[in-house]
Amino acid sequence: MEKMVKQVAAPEKKAKLVRYQGRFVKESIADKFEVQAGGKFTKSWVFRNSGETAWPLDVIFMQTSGDDLGASSVPLAQLVAPETDYTWEASFTAPQKAGRYTAFFRMQTSHGVRFGHKVWADIIVLDHVVQIE
């Protein structure tokens, strides 16, 4: 009498979900940075790839919320290996009206996956200075 051997399918391995990570390290200008109405300025942020996977070339640094300070999305210029620092730089134009403004930014893949710490540009716009001679 032959024994029937039940064949059991091997469990399917799930594809490992790639999770990109980025840790904020430092910024070029502090919060409450004063700028003249309509003035242009640039701010940079240094991030460390704190994950196990290099950031892909389709990553952009983009504004996600806050006030419109005229910044465009910035594409990644090179692969960023784990434990490597990368500097993002954005250019801004201050609003014409005096007050405090804040714009928030994150890194995002072309598939819409946001990752890394949220950072911001926080400015105080001063009134136009009129010099009388």
Backbone as JSON, one array per atom type, in Angstrom:
{
  "sequence": "MEKMVKQVAAPEKKAKLVRYQGRFVKESIADKFEVQAGGKFTKSWVFRNSGETAWPLDVIFMQTSGDDLGASSVPLAQLVAPETDYTWEASFTAPQKAGRYTAFFRMQTSHGVRFGHKVWADIIVLDHVVQIE",
  "N": [[0.84, -1.17, 0.0], [0.64, 2.1, -0.96], [1.76, 5.16, 0.45], [0.02, 8.17, 0.6], [1.32, 11.24, -0.16], [0.98, 14.37, 0.97], [1.25, 17.31, -0.77], [2.57, 20.32, 0.09], [2.4, 23.67, -0.63], [5.13, 25.87, -0.78], [5.44, 28.64, 1.41], [4.69, 31.84, 0.12], [7.11, 34.3, -0.42], [7.03, 37.54, 0.75], [7.58, 40.51, -0.98], [10.13, 42.64, 0.07], [9.31, 45.66, 1.5], [10.46, 48.69, 0.41], [11.76, 51.23, 2.3], [12.39, 54.52, 2.42], [14.54, 56.74, 4.15], [15.2, 59.78, 5.88], [17.06, 61.96, 7.77], [16.93, 65.05, 9.33], [19.66, 67.27, 9.56], [20.96, 69.86, 9.65], [20.37, 73.42, 9.05], [20.6, 76.31, 6.88], [19.67, 78.9, 7.51], [18.06, 80.32, 10.35], [14.85, 80.04, 12.08], [12.38, 82.65, 11.86], [13.68, 84.38, 10.17], [14.61, 87.48, 8.93], [13.45, 89.38, 6.21], [13.28, 91.65, 3.49], [10.25, 92.98, 2.1], [9.23, 91.37, -0.83], [11.8, 90.56, -1.26], [14.53, 88.42, -2.28], [15.75, 85.19, -1.34], [17.81, 82.42, -0.31], [17.65, 79.18, 1.02], [19.12, 76.4, 2.68], [19.05, 72.9, 3.49], [20.47, 70.27, 5.29], [20.37, 66.82, 4.99], [20.6, 63.51, 6.29], [20.9, 60.32, 4.88], [19.36, 58.07, 6.58], [18.55, 55.52, 6.35], [18.51, 52.12, 5.02], [18.69, 51.94, 2.35], [19.65, 53.38, -0.75], [18.69, 56.66, -1.82], [16.49, 57.03, -4.53], [16.96, 58.35, -7.88], [14.65, 59.67, -8.65], [13.66, 61.27, -6.67], [12.28, 64.22, -5.27], [12.52, 67.43, -3.69], [10.08, 69.07, -2.12], [7.54, 71.62, -1.66], [5.04, 71.1, 0.73], [3.0, 72.2, 2.2], [1.66, 75.22, 3.73], [2.63, 78.73, 3.48], [2.83, 80.45, 0.32], [5.88, 80.89, -0.96], [7.1, 81.1, -3.32], [8.81, 78.99, -4.04], [10.24, 76.44, -6.06], [9.91, 72.92, -6.83], [12.68, 70.8, -6.13], [14.87, 68.75, -7.87], [16.56, 65.65, -7.08], [20.05, 65.44, -7.3], [21.88, 63.4, -7.4], [22.51, 59.91, -6.62], [21.93, 58.98, -3.24], [23.65, 57.45, -0.91], [23.19, 55.15, 1.89], [23.77, 56.51, 5.15], [24.93, 58.83, 4.24], [25.34, 62.33, 3.76], [23.25, 64.89, 2.35], [22.62, 67.93, 0.66], [19.89, 69.99, 0.31], [18.69, 72.73, -1.56], [16.78, 75.63, -1.76], [15.22, 78.33, -3.51], [13.71, 81.45, -2.75], [11.07, 83.94, -2.82], [10.12, 86.64, -1.03], [6.84, 87.52, 0.23], [4.91, 90.5, -0.65], [3.6, 91.78, 1.39], [3.99, 92.76, 4.76], [4.74, 90.58, 7.53], [4.55, 87.33, 9.2], [5.63, 84.33, 7.73], [5.42, 80.91, 6.72], [6.65, 78.05, 5.11], [6.37, 74.62, 4.37], [8.31, 71.63, 3.83], [9.09, 68.47, 2.21], [10.74, 65.39, 1.31], [10.05, 63.51, -1.64], [9.11, 60.66, -3.57], [8.77, 59.74, -7.09], [6.51, 58.24, -7.11], [4.88, 59.34, -5.29], [5.46, 58.92, -2.62], [6.18, 60.19, 0.42], [8.92, 61.06, 2.49], [11.28, 61.2, 5.23], [12.24, 63.8, 7.57], [10.01, 66.55, 8.17], [10.6, 69.81, 7.1], [11.11, 73.41, 7.21], [10.73, 76.79, 5.96], [10.84, 79.67, 7.66], [9.88, 82.87, 7.9], [10.11, 86.4, 8.54], [8.59, 89.03, 7.12], [9.56, 92.23, 6.38], [8.38, 95.63, 6.32], [8.56, 97.63, 3.32], [11.45, 99.59, 3.04], [11.75, 102.97, 3.05], [13.88, 105.37, 1.98], [14.64, 108.61, 2.8], [16.11, 111.38, 1.43]],
  "CA": [[0.0, 0.0, 0.0], [1.43, 3.33, -1.06], [1.29, 6.28, 1.27], [-0.24, 9.41, -0.14], [2.07, 12.36, 0.4], [0.3, 15.64, 0.69], [2.21, 18.33, -1.12], [2.24, 21.64, 0.63], [3.12, 24.74, -1.34], [5.99, 26.7, 0.06], [4.85, 29.97, 1.6], [5.22, 32.88, -0.76], [7.85, 35.36, 0.27], [6.56, 38.88, 0.4], [8.65, 41.43, -1.37], [10.45, 43.58, 1.14], [8.91, 47.03, 1.21], [11.58, 49.63, 0.52], [11.4, 52.44, 3.05], [13.45, 55.52, 2.39], [14.57, 57.52, 5.38], [16.05, 60.96, 5.85], [17.09, 62.66, 9.05], [17.38, 66.44, 9.27], [20.92, 67.49, 10.26], [21.11, 71.3, 9.94], [19.84, 74.35, 8.05], [21.48, 77.47, 6.68], [19.15, 80.07, 8.22], [17.17, 79.95, 11.45], [13.48, 80.53, 12.04], [12.15, 84.09, 12.01], [14.65, 85.08, 9.34], [14.01, 88.73, 8.45], [13.69, 89.67, 4.8], [12.48, 92.78, 2.99], [9.11, 92.63, 1.25], [9.63, 91.12, -2.21], [13.21, 90.18, -1.33], [14.87, 87.04, -2.64], [16.71, 84.55, -0.45], [18.01, 80.99, -0.51], [17.84, 78.42, 2.26], [19.51, 75.02, 2.45], [18.87, 71.94, 4.57], [21.28, 69.06, 5.15], [19.73, 65.6, 5.45], [21.39, 62.28, 6.24], [20.15, 59.12, 4.54], [19.47, 57.25, 7.79], [17.98, 54.22, 6.05], [19.37, 51.05, 4.51], [18.58, 51.96, 0.89], [19.98, 54.66, -1.39], [17.55, 57.39, -2.36], [16.49, 56.94, -5.99], [17.1, 59.62, -8.59], [13.36, 60.34, -8.91], [13.25, 62.02, -5.47], [12.28, 65.68, -5.31], [12.31, 68.15, -2.44], [8.95, 69.89, -2.55], [6.69, 72.23, -0.65], [3.86, 70.28, 0.98], [1.94, 73.03, 2.79], [2.12, 76.52, 4.22], [2.51, 79.93, 2.66], [3.52, 80.44, -0.97], [7.08, 81.73, -0.98], [7.65, 81.05, -4.67], [9.83, 77.95, -4.22], [9.95, 75.35, -6.98], [10.43, 71.62, -6.41], [14.09, 70.63, -6.47], [15.17, 67.34, -8.11], [17.77, 65.08, -6.53], [21.1, 65.54, -8.32], [22.73, 62.2, -7.39], [22.09, 58.89, -5.65], [22.42, 59.27, -1.89], [23.85, 56.16, -0.24], [22.94, 55.16, 3.33], [24.72, 57.2, 6.03], [25.56, 59.93, 3.5], [24.62, 63.6, 3.85], [22.89, 65.55, 1.09], [22.11, 69.27, 0.9], [18.83, 70.52, -0.55], [18.7, 74.19, -1.56], [15.61, 76.2, -2.44], [15.21, 79.79, -3.64], [12.42, 82.0, -2.35], [10.76, 85.35, -2.96], [9.23, 87.02, 0.07], [5.62, 88.24, -0.15], [4.97, 91.97, -0.61], [2.96, 92.25, 2.62], [4.73, 92.45, 5.99], [4.14, 89.56, 8.39], [5.31, 86.08, 9.37], [5.23, 83.32, 6.75], [6.09, 79.62, 6.87], [6.42, 77.06, 4.06], [6.85, 73.31, 4.82], [8.9, 70.82, 2.76], [9.45, 67.07, 2.44], [11.24, 64.66, 0.15], [8.99, 62.67, -2.2], [9.46, 59.89, -4.77], [7.84, 59.96, -8.21], [5.29, 57.48, -6.81], [4.12, 60.09, -4.28], [5.81, 58.51, -1.27], [6.94, 61.21, 1.14], [9.75, 60.48, 3.55], [12.2, 62.11, 5.91], [11.67, 64.82, 8.44], [9.42, 67.75, 7.58], [11.37, 71.01, 7.43], [10.38, 74.61, 6.82], [11.32, 78.12, 5.86], [10.02, 80.51, 8.53], [10.42, 84.21, 7.71], [9.37, 87.6, 8.9], [8.72, 90.01, 6.05], [9.56, 93.61, 6.88], [7.83, 96.64, 5.4], [9.53, 98.27, 2.45], [12.17, 100.68, 3.69], [11.81, 104.13, 2.18], [14.92, 106.27, 2.46], [14.42, 110.0, 2.42], [17.4, 112.09, 1.41]],
  "C": [[0.89, 1.25, 0.0], [0.85, 4.41, -0.18], [1.08, 7.48, 0.37], [0.53, 10.53, 0.57], [1.36, 13.63, -0.02], [1.38, 16.68, 0.38], [1.7, 19.67, -0.62], [3.08, 22.68, -0.11], [3.95, 25.53, -0.35], [5.35, 28.06, 0.22], [5.52, 30.98, 0.67], [5.95, 33.92, 0.07], [7.31, 36.69, -0.2], [7.77, 39.73, 0.03], [8.87, 42.42, -0.24], [10.09, 44.99, 0.7], [10.1, 47.95, 1.43], [11.07, 50.88, 1.24], [12.59, 53.37, 3.04], [13.37, 56.34, 3.66], [15.52, 58.69, 5.21], [15.94, 61.72, 7.15], [17.67, 64.06, 8.86], [18.64, 66.58, 10.12], [21.08, 68.96, 10.65], [20.54, 72.11, 8.79], [20.72, 75.58, 7.99], [20.98, 78.73, 7.38], [18.1, 79.62, 9.23], [15.75, 80.47, 11.22], [13.45, 82.03, 12.32], [13.21, 84.91, 11.29], [13.98, 86.32, 8.77], [14.44, 89.02, 7.02], [12.79, 90.83, 4.38], [11.34, 92.27, 2.11], [9.58, 92.48, -0.19], [11.07, 90.66, -2.37], [13.4, 88.71, -1.67], [15.88, 86.5, -1.64], [16.76, 83.07, -0.76], [18.23, 80.35, 0.85], [18.22, 77.0, 1.89], [19.31, 74.19, 3.72], [19.76, 70.74, 4.28], [20.5, 67.9, 5.77], [20.73, 64.46, 5.39], [20.46, 61.13, 5.84], [20.35, 58.15, 5.7], [18.88, 55.85, 7.59], [19.02, 53.24, 5.54], [19.43, 51.04, 2.99], [18.94, 53.35, 0.36], [18.71, 55.33, -1.86], [17.61, 57.32, -3.88], [16.55, 58.32, -6.64], [15.79, 60.33, -8.86], [12.86, 61.16, -7.72], [13.3, 63.52, -5.76], [12.08, 66.2, -3.89], [11.24, 69.17, -2.77], [8.2, 70.5, -1.37], [5.42, 71.4, -0.52], [2.7, 71.07, 1.56], [2.53, 74.37, 3.21], [1.93, 77.63, 3.22], [3.31, 79.8, 1.37], [4.67, 81.43, -0.93], [7.82, 81.61, -2.31], [8.71, 79.99, -4.91], [9.35, 76.89, -5.2], [10.48, 74.05, -6.39], [11.85, 71.47, -6.92], [14.36, 69.14, -6.69], [16.48, 66.92, -7.44], [18.84, 65.05, -7.63], [21.96, 64.28, -8.42], [22.12, 61.16, -6.45], [22.69, 59.23, -4.3], [22.45, 57.94, -1.13], [23.5, 56.27, 1.24], [24.11, 55.79, 4.09], [25.51, 58.29, 5.31], [24.69, 61.18, 3.65], [24.36, 64.16, 2.46], [22.27, 66.9, 1.42], [21.08, 69.64, -0.16], [18.88, 72.03, -0.44], [17.5, 74.68, -2.36], [15.72, 77.72, -2.43], [13.8, 80.3, -3.41], [12.31, 83.47, -2.73], [9.75, 85.69, -1.87], [7.97, 87.71, -0.45], [5.81, 89.75, -0.03], [4.41, 92.54, 0.7], [3.75, 91.81, 3.84], [3.98, 91.41, 6.81], [5.05, 88.35, 8.5], [4.74, 85.02, 8.43], [6.06, 82.04, 6.96], [5.68, 78.69, 5.73], [7.09, 75.75, 4.5], [7.27, 72.44, 3.63], [9.16, 69.39, 3.21], [10.09, 66.53, 1.17], [10.11, 63.74, -0.33], [9.5, 61.94, -3.44], [8.46, 60.2, -5.87], [6.54, 59.19, -8.03], [4.47, 58.15, -5.71], [4.41, 59.7, -2.85], [6.68, 59.58, -0.63], [7.74, 60.54, 2.25], [10.66, 61.55, 4.13], [11.46, 63.11, 6.78], [11.06, 65.96, 7.63], [10.27, 68.93, 8.04], [10.63, 72.22, 6.89], [11.29, 75.81, 6.65], [10.36, 79.03, 6.61], [10.62, 81.91, 8.49], [9.51, 85.28, 8.29], [9.65, 88.62, 7.81], [8.57, 91.4, 6.66], [8.93, 94.53, 5.85], [8.94, 97.16, 4.51], [10.17, 99.44, 3.2], [12.27, 101.81, 2.67], [12.86, 105.08, 2.76], [14.66, 107.66, 1.92], [15.77, 110.71, 2.51], [17.2, 113.56, 1.53]]
}
